[in-house]
Amino acid sequence: MSAKAFDLIVIGAGPGGYVAAIRAAQLGLKVVIVERENLGGICLNWGCIPTKAMLRSSEVFHLMHRAKEFGLGAENITYDLDAVVKRSRGVAKQLSSGIGHLMKKNKITVVMGGATIPAKGRVTVKTDKGTEELSAPNIVLATGARARELPGLEADGDLVWSYRHALVPPHMPKKLLVIGSGAIGIEFASFYNTLGADTTVVEVMDRILPVEDEEIASFARKSFQKQGMTILEKSTVKQLDRAKGSVTAHIETGGKVEKMTFDTVISAVGIVGNTEGLGLEALGVTIDRTHVVTDAYCRTGVEGLYAIGDIAGAPWLAHKASHEGVMVAELIAGGHPHPVKPESIAGCTYCHPQIASVGLTEAKAKAAGHDVKVGRFPFIGNGKAIALGEAEGMIKTVFDAKTGELLGAHMVGTEVTELIQGYVIGRTLETTEEDLMNTVFPHPTLSEMMHESVLDAYGRALHF
Ligand SMILES: Cc1cc2nc3c(=O)[nH]c(=O)nc-3n(C[C@H](O)[C@H](O)[C@H](O)COP(=O)(O)OP(=O)(O)OC[C@H]3O[C@@H](n4cnc5c(N)ncnc54)[C@H](O)[C@@H]3O)c2cc1C
């Protein structure tokens, strides 16, 4: 069978792959994208978007319980889990079909099926109707990742859930154990806890949200505990005994094992890259702990083969995947793009209160040898936060004391996932404390706290 020829084959239509395809098409390349499941990948179908839709429901539910505070009345506040999930699936579907329109608009050929790479420049796709052969001088691998399964803690969809099950739950958990307190674990813990599940979070590291600044993680922990969550840090789930309708977890803390019984467990212990079955080893691609090893330009070392997004390693974030997609498309089209700088990629967690950060934590900045100046500003000192009834939170900034470089920014509180971009732009433009201090922030906004945090690092905070 003769292969259909293209300039670029993209494998995987998540935020890495579909964005790479669009940018390449904009630059005049003839592009085909291959997807085995849903356009939009994990992000739109089983990740970023449906979780945010569900979290919005729990946020509104939480606010309805606070109606009185705002001079409003709301009686008999209830939820219908099926309707919450239906809304979330509807949002995911709307966005996934939007990607179909974008492919059409940009004249990108879409082939639905599983891809393998039998040789350099060749891709075989198993579709519903048979096999399709494709060829191109360039291939972008954007096959993403899936939930990591630990032995004994494997998801079964009934008592033990992966993130996919937790997005289409077969029942509402009454007593829930969440294993792992990264962004995914904490978001589900926040959602189910707000809806009334008695939630316990177990984290093996010395604190929840282990990649976040210690002070922010500790602030978040206190807030979650106030909301009724049980948080077990430096603890490991050693074993799950599954019975009919319940799971007994053996949880080790400081050498002591305690048995606790739950009706539902969510395993959120990380992800592994989708590297198998593609033929990568035969091509000579280096794989390290389930991720394809690349250089700063996402080149795999095999001519014409690039890897972007989750399959290419941390940070496992949609915006990192998309940015790499644009960069690689421009490179393939003959441009001279800048490599993606991981240290300027913000991480956001949409729990209640939200967490957002970019750059170095205070501890990492010190460990890297920086003499630091640290600023902090609490939400209670901000007029807009008080007006919103959201006075819980803080913004922390870390500067290099010698140069004034903004090394990192860390936030916890309402809508901080929208605020963080201000500091991301600051870091991208390599602003110093002086630029930030001389910036006029609109009033009344939550963003004023970003200004105050910078001022505080230099002993000049005005409202606290
Ligand atoms: C519950 C959850 C919540 C998340 N929330 C956020 C968030 O709020 N913000 C954020 O930035 N990130 C979030 N993420 C992470 C985000 O979803 C990923 O970083 C992002 O989807 C990675 O994009 P990607 O294009 O690399 O891969 P994916 O989105 O994983 O897409 C890869 C695609 O490749 C396809 N594929 C795989 N193998 C083949 C093959 N052989 N042939 C054809 N197709 C193939 C898959 O079907 C998939 O559609 C979340 C993840 C989860 C699980």
The ligand as an ORCA input file, in Angstrom:
! r2SCAN-3c Opt
* xyz 0 1
  C      -7.411     14.813     36.373
  C      -6.388     15.697     35.689
  C      -6.463     17.068     35.835
  C      -5.542     17.878     35.181
  N      -5.632     19.234     35.334
  C      -4.742     20.034     34.722
  C      -4.832     21.447     34.830
  O      -5.714     21.980     35.500
  N      -3.922     22.193     34.167
  C      -2.925     21.640     33.412
  O      -2.129     22.368     32.828
  N      -2.810     20.304     33.293
  C      -3.697     19.500     33.920
  N      -3.601     18.145     33.760
  C      -2.501     17.601     32.929
  C      -2.844     17.738     31.451
  O      -4.052     17.046     31.183
  C      -1.705     17.186     30.616
  O      -0.506     17.834     30.975
  C      -1.948     17.413     29.131
  O      -3.130     16.786     28.707
  C      -0.758     16.869     28.318
  O      -1.006     17.075     26.973
  P      -0.368     16.130     25.859
  O      -0.795     16.723     24.551
  O       1.055     15.922     26.122
  O      -1.044     14.712     26.071
  P      -2.571     14.184     26.247
  O      -3.502     15.276     26.587
  O      -2.424     13.054     27.177
  O      -2.913     13.680     24.814
  C      -2.278     12.590     24.228
  C      -3.190     11.975     23.200
  O      -2.460     11.012     22.467
  C      -3.319      9.931     22.170
  N      -2.492      8.764     21.892
  C      -1.680      8.091     22.730
  N      -1.039      7.106     22.095
  C      -1.484      7.126     20.813
  C      -1.203      6.349     19.669
  N      -0.322      5.351     19.711
  N      -1.837      6.655     18.524
  C      -2.729      7.680     18.465
  N      -3.033      8.446     19.518
  C      -2.405      8.179     20.674
  C      -4.167      9.795     23.423
  O      -5.379      9.139     23.130
  C      -4.383     11.252     23.819
  O      -5.579     11.772     23.278
  C      -4.525     17.305     34.381
  C      -4.463     15.919     34.220
  C      -5.386     15.117     34.858
  C      -5.300     13.640     34.674
*
